[in-house]
Amino acid sequence: MTESLPVLCIEEVDRVNLTGWARETLHRLLDARYNQRRELLTVLASNLAPEQLPADFGYLASRMRGGQVVEVAGLDMRPAIAMRERVDIN
């Protein structure tokens, strides 16, 4: 299924509610993408650095460190975006 997506972006991957089904599905999805990393691009955004991820994400942290990790620092822009959207609506 995801093999047809040349680029897959997942935001806040660390915020997933890890039910048994979610854990299994996320692992299968990201493991398949990792195994095809030379053909497919997977971009993960997280609020935590790989080494700060919970133990349940250990496999993911390992895969993240094997790729390019980019730390983006700065202010949370969501409040400013929400304020701008309220102004645009009125």
Summary of the structure (lengths in Angstrom):
residues: 90
radius of gyration: 15.8
end to end distance: 41.7
largest distance: 48.4
contacts: 174
relative contact order: 0.16
helix: 53%
strand: 9%
